[in-house]
């Protein structure tokens, strides 16, 4: 995004109509912005995204247009059309990236929550077991160094101080958060508050639940990792080797030849598939912190 959050919020009202029309199509963006803690409206963000992507499109159009002009030494209609097509493609690509960016921020924020959640819950369990109220335990956690978890409980404490009930403030957090662990645990606490169950027992239950969920995620990842290793070996070694051998035998029988271009193509294919598979496996690593 070429515009900062301050510039987005100060954007001229004359251009907001662009974002208002786009918001009818991308209506889920407001929820992504809310979960990512981006303090601006969806209309303003979409307007800024449109102009940012347009600038990128113009820059790439100018770049390719200049390349074609340097190559041919004159302005040709075909070159103008191709340069315009490149500009439109990059406009669409960057606009799509701007739309996805709040969701990426929300996922990174939820990953930060998962990193400190178990430690924060253990702290709350110790405090509640010592006779501290749930509100005071959440207040102490919000003042401690538990990263994003402290920030989220700080908002809950602020809502409670504003007059909301504990269950209602926690419910707002459960709806907003992008962390599946946090969501399950908060709903467990809400159920305990509304049913009058023991908070100490509920916290012990949610800590055990979180431990079981994380251990299960590790076991599931270990089980599926064997399949990814087998697929990696096939794509990295077996398929290229067997493919080249098969082409050599086929060329000997058919009278054709396997040139260096074919070998290079197989090497590039195998390298690209390895990079893609490694990246995919990396995204599958469970975010557990025990």
BABA-65164 format. One record per residue: residue in three letters; x, y, z of N, C-alpha, C in turn. Coordinates in pm, whole numbers, padded with zeros to 5 digits, always signed. Atoms other than C-alpha are relative to their C-alpha. Layout:
BABA-65164
ALAXYZXYZXYZ
...
***
This chain:
BABA-65164
UNK+00085-00119+00000+00000+00000+00000+00089+00124+00000
UNK-00081-00120+00012+00145+00333-00106-00045+00111+00094
UNK+00053-00101-00090-00065+00524+00149+00004-00052+00143
UNK+00001+00037-00141-00019+00520+00525-00142+00007+00055
UNK+00133+00000-00062-00311+00472+00762-00048+00143+00027
UNK+00038-00139-00026-00304+00843+00850-00049+00067-00128
UNK+00043-00059+00127-00329+00944+00484-00132-00059-00048
UNK+00128+00062+00038-00610+00694+00429-00115+00067+00074
UNK+00106-00061-00080-00813+00847+00713-00023+00146-00034
UNK+00014-00140+00039-00749+01199+00579-00035+00016-00147
UNK+00029-00004+00143-00850+01111+00223-00122+00088-00029
UNK+00106-00093+00039-01071+01363+00044-00132-00075-00021
UNK+00132+00062+00012-01442+01281+00061-00047-00011-00144
UNK+00042+00004+00141-01472+01344-00312+00029-00135-00066
UNK-00039+00126+00061-01308+01010-00384-00059-00122+00071
UNK+00048+00113-00079-01482+00795-00122-00107-00080-00075
UNK+00105+00070+00074-01759+00708-00369+00055-00126-00069
UNK-00061+00118+00061-01513+00467-00533-00002-00116+00098
UNK+00000+00104-00101-01472+00274-00210-00140-00045+00039
UNK+00138+00037-00034-01846+00286-00140-00057-00100-00100
UNK+00048+00094+00101-01921+00113-00468+00074-00134+00007
UNK-00077+00124-00011-01640-00139-00425-00039-00079+00124
UNK+00037+00069-00124-01756-00218-00071-00125-00086-00017
UNK+00117+00084+00027-02080-00356-00216+00040-00136-00056
UNK-00051+00127+00054-01872-00624-00389+00085-00072+00104
UNK-00090+00059-00100-01604-00680-00123-00052+00034+00140
UNK+00066-00035-00125-01839-00662+00174+00066-00066+00121
UNK-00067+00067-00113-01627-00900+00387+00123+00074+00048
UNK-00123-00069-00035-01337-00656+00394-00011+00070+00135
UNK+00015-00071-00127-01480-00463+00690+00026-00092+00119
UNK-00026+00095-00107-01463-00778+00903+00150-00031+00010
UNK-00144+00023-00001-01102-00841+00797+00074+00118+00064
UNK-00062-00118-00060-01009-00483+00890-00023+00003+00150
UNK+00032+00002-00143-01182-00522+01226+00087-00102+00073
UNK-00081+00103-00063-00998-00847+01304+00148+00035-00002
UNK-00141-00038+00010-00667-00695+01192+00031+00126+00079
UNK-00017-00123-00079-00718-00390+01420+00047+00117-00085
UNK-00031-00112+00088-00688-00154+01123-00110+00104+00019
UNK+00097-00102-00041-00857+00166+01239-00037+00090-00118
UNK+00053-00078+00111-01024+00279+00918-00121-00072-00055
UNK+00120+00061+00057-01345+00217+00726+00036-00077-00126
UNK-00023+00079+00121-01373-00033+00444-00006+00087-00124
UNK+00012-00090+00116-01477+00247+00205+00130+00076-00024
UNK-00126-00074+00015-01162+00449+00273+00113-00094-00041
UNK-00106+00095+00034-00939+00141+00257-00009-00042-00146
UNK+00018+00040+00140-01088+00033-00077+00037+00113-00095
UNK-00037-00115+00083-01047+00384-00218+00152+00012-00010
UNK-00147-00007-00001-00680+00391-00111+00060-00116-00078
UNK-00050+00117+00074-00630+00040-00251-00014+00022-00150
UNK+00022-00026+00143-00777+00147-00585+00107+00094-00055
UNK-00099-00096+00050-00547+00448-00620+00142-00054+00010
UNK-00134+00059-00012-00243+00258-00492+00026-00098-00113
UNK-00016+00095+00110-00300-00022-00744+00007+00071-00134
UNK-00004-00077+00126-00363+00237-01018+00139+00059-00022
UNK-00136-00055+00013-00026+00399-00946+00098-00108-00041
UNK-00086+00113+00039+00145+00060-00964-00023-00036-00147
UNK+00031+00032+00138-00035-00009-01292+00061+00100-00097
UNK-00058-00105+00086+00077+00325-01441+00152-00014-00005
UNK-00146+00015-00004+00436+00265-01329+00046-00116-00090
UNK-00039+00114+00083+00452-00079-01492-00034+00023-00147
UNK+00029-00037+00138+00278+00052-01804+00112+00086-00057
UNK-00108-00088+00046+00543+00324-01831+00129-00077-00020
UNK-00124+00078+00010+00821+00073-01770+00002-00084-00128
UNK+00004+00084+00120+00712-00169-02044-00008+00085-00127
UNK+00009-00089+00117+00626+00117-02280+00138+00053-00036
UNK-00136-00050+00025+00978+00257-02237+00088-00111-00057
UNK-00079+00112+00053+01130-00089-02297-00030-00023-00147
UNK+00038+00021+00140+00934-00134-02620+00052+00114-00088
UNK-00047-00115+00079+01027+00217-02735+00151-00007-00021
UNK-00146+00013+00015+01397+00155-02666+00035-00112-00097
UNK-00028+00112+00090+01378-00174-02856-00028+00036-00146
UNK+00042-00027+00137+01193-00045-03165+00037+00139-00048
UNK-00036-00136+00039+01293+00321-03160-00116+00084-00048
UNK+00118-00076+00042+00937+00431-03238-00122-00050+00077
UNK+00124+00036-00068+00585+00426-03099-00086-00083-00094
UNK+00083+00089+00079+00388+00129-03231-00130-00030+00073
UNK+00131+00026-00060+00020+00057-03176+00000-00131+00078
UNK-00004+00130-00068+00090-00306-03084+00072+00010+00134
UNK-00074-00018-00125+00345-00201-02823-00085+00074+00104
UNK+00087-00073-00092+00096+00045-02671-00106-00092+00060
UNK+00102+00093-00049-00167-00228-02645+00060-00098+00101
UNK-00064+00097-00090+00076-00477-02486+00038+00067+00131
UNK-00037-00073-00122+00206-00215-02240-00124+00030+00085
UNK+00125-00024-00073-00153-00125-02147-00051-00127+00066
UNK+00042+00128-00057-00232-00492-02095+00083-00035+00123
UNK-00085+00024-00117+00068-00529-01862-00041+00091+00116
UNK+00043-00093-00104-00045-00220-01672-00128-00045+00067
UNK+00126+00050-00057-00396-00363-01626+00023-00124+00085
UNK-00029+00122-00076-00257-00698-01512+00060+00034+00136
UNK-00063-00037-00127-00036-00537-01248-00095+00079+00089
UNK+00102-00069-00078-00323-00312-01140-00088-00101+00074
UNK+00086+00103-00060-00542-00619-01078+00076-00077+00108
UNK-00080+00076-00095-00259-00806-00903+00019+00078+00130
UNK-00025-00079-00121-00176-00523-00662-00130+00033+00073
UNK+00128-00024-00066-00542-00447-00596-00043-00123+00080
UNK+00031+00124-00071-00595-00813-00504+00088-00017+00123
UNK-00090+00009-00116-00289-00802-00276-00044+00094+00111
UNK+00049-00094-00101-00426-00494-00100-00124-00054+00070
UNK+00121+00056-00060-00755-00675-00044+00032-00113+00097
UNK-00036+00115-00083-00584-00981+00104+00084+00042+00121
UNK-00095-00042-00103-00340-00782+00319-00060+00006+00141
UNK+00058+00001-00137-00579-00721+00618-00017-00141+00055
UNK+00015+00138-00047-00648-01095+00635+00135-00059+00041
UNK-00135+00046-00036-00272-01163+00640+00041+00057+00135
UNK-00032-00064-00128-00229-00912+00924-00076-00068+00113
UNK+00081+00067-00102-00515-01077+01116+00055-00137+00034
UNK-00057+00132-00025-00355-01420+01075+00130+00009+00079
UNK-00124-00018-00076-00018-01293+01198-00031+00040+00144
UNK+00039-00042-00135-00191-01129+01494-00051-00119+00081
UNK+00051+00119-00069-00372-01453+01579+00113-00097+00033
UNK-00116+00084-00029-00041-01639+01556+00073+00050+00125
UNK-00058-00057-00121+00096-01399+01818-00082-00033+00124
UNK+00087+00039-00111-00206-01480+02037+00029-00144+00041
UNK-00025+00141-00029-00144-01855+02008+00134-00020+00070
UNK-00133+00015-00056+00219-01802+02105+00001+00019+00152
UNK-00003-00033-00143+00138-01660+02451-00123-00046+00075
UNK+00129+00029-00062-00211-01796+02519+00013-00099+00115
UNK-00010+00102-00103-00114-02106+02717+00064+00055+00127
UNK-00066-00058-00116+00119-01909+02946-00092+00097+00074
UNK+00094-00094-00062-00145-01641+03006-00109-00076+00076
UNK+00104+00078-00065-00407-01903+03090+00052-00067+00127
UNK-00059+00058-00121-00173-02076+03335+00011+00105+00110
UNK-00007-00109-00097-00120-01740+03504-00138+00030+00059
UNK+00136-00024-00048-00497-01682+03525-00046-00113+00091
UNK+00040+00115-00082-00548-02033+03665+00062+00009+00140
UNK-00067-00015-00130-00293-01972+03943-00066+00110+00082
UNK+00061-00111-00072-00453-01639+04031-00140-00035+00051
UNK+00135+00037-00041-00810-01774+04035+00005-00104+00110
UNK-00014+00102-00106-00697-02072+04243+00039+00063+00133
UNK-00041-00069-00123-00554-01822+04493-00110+00090+00055
UNK+00111-00081-00049-00890-01649+04531-00022+00130-00073
UNK+00016-00124+00079-00849-01368+04274-00120-00017-00092
UNK+00115+00005+00089-01161-01283+04074+00045-00009-00146
UNK-00033+00012+00143-01175-01347+03699+00035+00136-00059
UNK-00028-00134+00052-01185-00973+03629+00140+00045+00039
UNK-00134-00040-00044-00875-00907+03839+00108-00083-00069
UNK-00097+00085+00071-00699-01204+03677+00021+00048-00142
UNK-00012-00053+00135-00776-01068+03330+00071+00134+00001
UNK-00067-00130-00011-00665-00721+03443+00150-00018+00020
UNK-00144+00025-00023-00333-00861+03570+00068-00052-00126
UNK-00056+00052+00126-00279-01052+03245+00017+00113-00102
UNK-00008-00112+00096-00350-00736+03043+00118+00092+00030
UNK-00113-00085-00039-00077-00556+03239+00133-00074-00006
UNK-00123+00080+00007+00173-00840+03199+00052-00005-00143
UNK-00065+00005+00131+00403-00917+02909-00035-00130-00072
UNK+00045+00118+00075+00195-01175+02720-00035+00035-00144
UNK+00016-00035+00141+00211-01005+02381-00142+00039-00037
UNK+00133-00032+00051-00112-00992+02184-00112-00043+00095
UNK+00101+00045-00097-00298-01184+02456-00028+00110+00102
UNK+00018-00109-00095-00238-00898+02700-00083+00113-00062
UNK+00078-00104+00067-00374-00654+02443-00147-00036-00012
UNK+00140+00043+00014-00690-00858+02386-00073+00003+00133
UNK+00064-00005-00132-00763-00898+02757-00010+00143+00051
UNK+00010-00141-00035-00691-00528+02799-00127+00062-00056
UNK+00124-00050+00058-00981-00456+02563-00121-00053+00076
UNK+00110+00058-00078-01203-00693+02760-00017+00076+00131
UNK+00005-00075-00126-01114-00514+03086-00057+00140-00023
UNK+00051-00134+00032-01183-00178+02922-00151-00003-00023
UNK+00144+00012+00023-01526-00296+02805-00076-00022+00130
UNK+00066+00025-00128-01611-00424+03152-00004+00127+00084
UNK-00001-00128-00074-01505-00094+03309-00098+00100-00059
UNK+00096-00089+00064-01735+00076+03058-00145-00037+00031
UNK+00134+00037-00041-02033-00108+03203-00052-00130-00057
UNK+00046+00127+00056-02055-00430+03004+00026-00114+00097
UNK-00021+00118-00083-02088-00766+03172+00123-00077-00048
UNK-00118+00079+00037-01794-01006+03176-00031-00092-00117
UNK+00037+00093+00107-01980-01254+02954-00011+00073-00133
UNK+00018-00077+00125-02069-00984+02698+00136+00047-00055
UNK-00132-00045+00045-01712-00847+02686+00081-00115-00057
UNK-00070+00117+00052-01569-01195+02643-00060-00048-00131
UNK+00066+00041+00123-01826-01271+02375+00047+00085-00119
UNK-00052-00087+00105-01708-00969+02174+00140-00045-00043
UNK-00134+00049+00032-01353-01105+02196-00007-00129-00080
UNK+00012+00128+00070-01463-01453+02086-00043+00019-00144
UNK+00047-00026+00136-01641-01310+01781+00110+00064-00084
UNK-00099-00077+00075-01354-01083+01685+00126-00079-00032
UNK-00132+00062+00015-01049-01305+01733+00005-00096-00118
UNK-00024+00091+00112-00903-01499+01443+00070-00128+00046
UNK-00068+00116-00056-00734-01750+01674-00103-00104+00041
UNK+00095+00106-00033-00920-02079+01691+00015-00044+00146
UNK-00022+00037-00138-00759-02161+02027-00067+00100+00094
UNK+00061-00104-00083-00864-01829+02179-00152-00007-00006
UNK+00146+00005+00018-01215-01865+02037-00061-00113+00084
UNK+00054+00113-00076-01270-02211+02190+00008+00024+00151
UNK-00021-00020-00143-01131-02110+02528-00093+00108+00054
UNK+00088-00108-00046-01330-01785+02553-00144-00048+00010
UNK+00137+00051-00007-01655-01965+02472-00016-00094+00120
UNK+00005+00087-00119-01571-02216+02746-00018+00085+00126
UNK+00013-00089-00116-01530-01931+02996-00139+00064+00004
UNK+00133-00060+00005-01855-01768+02879-00105-00098+00050
UNK+00094+00104-00046-02042-02095+02933+00007-00016+00152
UNK-00016+00014-00145-01897-02121+03285-00062+00119+00073
UNK+00056-00118-00065-01997-01763+03369-00152-00002-00001
UNK+00146-00002+00012-02352-01803+03244-00067-00115+00074
UNK+00058+00114-00069-02405-02143+03405+00031+00000+00149
UNK-00037-00007-00142-02247-02048+03738+00097-00107+00042
UNK-00097+00106-00033-01985-02323+03720+00126+00061+00061
UNK-00124-00045-00063-01653-02302+03902+00097+00051-00105
UNK-00094-00058+00095-01413-02070+03723+00135-00072+00005
UNK-00125+00073-00014-01116-02260+03862-00006-00130-00081
UNK+00015+00123+00076-01246-02586+03719-00006+00025-00149
UNK+00009-00034+00143-01327-02416+03387+00137+00034-00057
UNK-00133-00035+00047-00978-02270+03361+00089-00123-00009
UNK-00076+00124+00008-00823-02607+03442-00039-00081-00123
UNK+00048+00073+00117-01041-02759+03173+00053+00059-00129
UNK-00044-00063+00125-00946-02502+02910+00150-00013-00019
UNK-00145+00021+00012-00574-02535+02990+00029-00141-00049
UNK-00017+00138+00046-00598-02911+02951-00046-00016-00145
UNK+00050+00005+00137-00805-02862+02635+00103+00056-00098
UNK-00100-00061+00087-00542-02632+02486+00122-00091-00016
UNK-00112+00095+00009-00266-02881+02571-00033-00116-00091
UNK+00040+00113+00085-00462-03163+02407-00008+00042-00146
UNK+00011-00047+00138-00534-02954+02097+00136+00017-00064
UNK-00133-00022+00056-00170-02862+02053+00073-00133-00021
UNK-00062+00132+00018-00049-03219+02108-00062-00075-00117
UNK+00066+00064+00113-00310-03343+01861+00048+00061-00132
UNK-00049-00065+00122-00193-03084+01606+00139-00050-00036
UNK-00135+00052+00025+00166-03208+01647-00007-00141-00057
UNK+00013+00137+00048+00060-03572+01600-00054-00005-00141
UNK+00057-00003+00136-00151-03490+01294+00104+00046-00102
UNK-00104-00049+00091+00137-03296+01140+00105-00108-00024
UNK-00100+00107+00014+00381-03582+01209-00053-00112-00090
UNK+00058+00107+00082+00138-03828+01047-00002+00038-00147
UNK+00009-00040+00140+00091-03625+00730+00136+00037-00059
UNK-00133-00035+00050+00459-03530+00708+00062-00114-00080
UNK-00053+00115+00075+00543-03883+00589-00046+00004-00145
UNK+00051-00008+00136+00320-03833+00287+00070+00110-00079
UNK-00067-00110+00070+00480-03496+00204+00145-00035-00032
UNK-00138+00043+00028+00829-03650+00233+00003-00092-00122
UNK+00008+00091+00115+00729-03926-00010-00026+00078-00129
UNK+00030-00080+00119+00581-03672-00251+00120+00084-00042
UNK-00119-00080+00030+00894-03457-00224+00105-00085-00072
UNK-00098+00088+00064+01119-03753-00311-00042-00036-00142
UNK+00048+00032+00135+00900-03839-00609+00022+00117-00095
UNK-00012-00117+00087+00898-03483-00746+00144+00044-00018
UNK-00138-00049+00007+01262-03408-00667+00095-00097-00066
UNK-00097+00098+00051+01428-03733-00771-00062-00101-00094
UNK+00052+00113+00076+01208-04013-00898-00055+00042-00136
UNK+00065-00038+00126+00996-03838-01162+00100+00059-00099
UNK-00098-00050+00099+01282-03633-01322+00092-00108-00053
UNK-00093+00104+00043+01516-03934-01329-00067-00100-00094
UNK+00073+00096+00084+01259-04178-01465-00044+00065-00130
UNK+00045-00070+00121+01129-03916-01708+00110+00015-00103
UNK-00113-00017+00093+01470-03844-01858+00041-00136-00056
UNK-00035+00134+00049+01551-04217-01878-00100-00048-00104
UNK+00104+00041+00094+01220-04284-02051+00014+00074-00133
UNK-00017-00078+00124+01281-04002-02301+00122-00046-00078
UNK-00121+00049+00069+01632-04133-02377-00031-00132-00073
UNK+00036+00128+00063+01496-04484-02444-00094+00023-00118
UNK+00096-00028+00106+01209-04344-02649+00067+00065-00120
UNK-00069-00066+00110+01441-04123-02853+00087-00099-00077
UNK-00081+00101+00068+01668-04422-02926-00085-00088-00090
UNK+00088+00085+00080+01372-04621-03051-00064+00077-00115
UNK+00070-00079+00101+01206-04337-03242+00094+00079-00090
UNK-00095-00072+00082+01523-04184-03380+00012+00147+00036
UNK-00010-00140-00042+01473-03852-03200+00116+00013+00099
UNK-00109-00025-00093+01724-03693-02967-00049+00085+00117
UNK+00031-00079-00119+01705-03553-02617+00109+00105+00014
UNK-00097-00108-00004+01876-03216-02625+00018+00058+00139
UNK-00022-00063-00131+02012-03003-02341-00120+00082+00048
UNK+00118-00078-00039+01692-02795-02350-00096-00086+00083
UNK+00090+00090-00072+01489-03098-02235+00053-00027+00141
UNK-00059+00024-00132+01732-03170-01950-00019+00122+00090
UNK+00015-00123-00078+01725-02807-01838-00146+00019+00044
UNK+00143-00013-00032+01343-02809-01853-00038-00092+00116
UNK+00027+00092-00109+01329-03115-01628+00059+00051+00132
UNK-00064-00053-00121+01574-02957-01383-00079+00118+00056
UNK+00078-00115-00044+01374-02633-01370-00134-00043+00060
UNK+00128+00051-00051+01049-02826-01322+00018-00061+00140
UNK-00025+00063-00129+01196-03033-01039+00032+00104+00107
UNK-00034-00106-00097+01344-02723-00871-00122+00080+00042
UNK+00120-00078-00031+01017-02530-00896-00095-00079+00090
UNK+00088+00082-00082+00816-02820-00753+00055-00017+00142
UNK-00059+00010-00134+01063-02857-00464-00026+00126+00081
UNK+00022-00126-00071+01036-02489-00375-00146+00014+00042
UNK+00143-00009-00031+00655-02498-00393-00038-00096+00112
UNK+00036+00100-00102+00632-02815-00183+00059+00036+00136
UNK-00061-00042-00126+00876-02687+00080-00079+00115+00062
UNK+00080-00111-00049+00677-02365+00106-00135-00045+00055
UNK+00130+00051-00046+00351-02557+00138+00012-00074+00132
UNK-00021+00073-00125+00489-02789+00407+00028+00096+00115
UNK-00030-00099-00105+00617-02486+00597-00127+00064+00052
UNK+00127-00059-00045+00267-02339+00605-00083-00098+00081
UNK+00075+00102-00073+00137-02667+00748+00054-00025+00140
UNK-00057+00020-00134+00361-02652+01056-00096+00056+00104
UNK+00096-00050-00100+00126-02626+01357+00063+00105+00089
UNK-00047-00107-00087+00157-02311+01563-00029-00039+00146
UNK+00017+00046-00137+00203-02470+01902+00117+00051+00084
UNK-00102-00053-00091+00393-02329+02201-00028-00061+00138
UNK+00022+00070-00126+00418-02564+02498+00127+00006+00086
***
